[in-house]
Structure formats: C-alpha cells, structure tokens
C-alpha cells in the first residue's frame, strides 16, 4: 500500500477540482461550445477515466482536446476574478500544450477526436487573438504546406531578408502572439 503525504493528496484533489471546474465552464459558458464540436457526455466520461488513471492514456488527439477545453475553461473561470490579460496568460499554457501535438493531429492517424481538437483549437485561436487570427491561421497553413512539400527541411527567408530555420508550434505561436 502506497501512503501519500497529505499535501500531495490535497494537491491532486485541487488539480482535479480545477480541471473539472474548467470543463464545466467550457461546456456551460464558452462560445466555442456553442458549435457542438465536442460531445459533452463522451468528453466528461473520458476525462473522469483519465483523471482516475492517466498512465494509460497517451493519445495525442485526446491530449490536445482536453488541453483546448482546459484553456477555454481556465480563461472563463480566471476572468471572473482577474483581468482579461491574466486570464489569457493563465490559459495560454494549456493551449500551447494542445498546439505541441498539432503535427500529430495533422499527419497522424485521422480520427474524430483529432478533428474535434483541431476545430476547437481554431475556435479558441479566434478568441485568443481576435483580429490577428489570419496571421496565425496563415502561418499554420504555411507550415502544413511546408510539411507536405518537404520544404520544411530548408531554411526560410523572413520578411527582413534573414534566414530562419523551421520553428516549433509553441515558438511560432509565441512569436505571432
């Protein structure tokens, strides 16, 4: 029998409570949920299973989907007691987690969860950056094209004329935002 210190158990309970609150906020209050791209009952059942035993869940699509939901819900819950900037900052890490597996979603085995994750990511991007959405989606389209054509192996020339190498999803978003 494993005995945990009280602070560790309290910390885990706190994390589960926070993630559950963010999930509820996403489905009950977010604009993204109004598109019904994610089935609530299926998501909540899988989340409960994941929270009870996360060691057997290594699906990139599920990782992305839950992190997009957490990002949106975190922003909603945080904004109720903090500034919009603080809400954006706190939720951005979850979005970056989802974006970290974007290539797996685009080039891996297709599935409903992957499609839901990508659609939820696009919806969330619009709310993160507003008018700058075209910059990000244009960059994502360019990266997809580069991967499909093999040009990603070459250095790219920036508008300033300097050569730049390929960037990761996370740094691409940080650069644009």
SULPE-V237384 format. One line per field, one symbol per residue. phi: phi as a letter, one per 40 degrees, with the letter a starting at -180 (. if undefined). A space follows every 10 residues. Layout:
phi = ???
//
This chain:
phi = .cbbcdcccc cccccccccc cccccdccbc cdcccfcbcc cccccccccc ccaccbbbcd ccdccccccc cccccccccc bbcccccccc cdccccdccc bdccccbccc accccccccc ccccddccbf ccdccccccc cccccccccg cccbcbccdc gccbccbcdc ccccccc
//
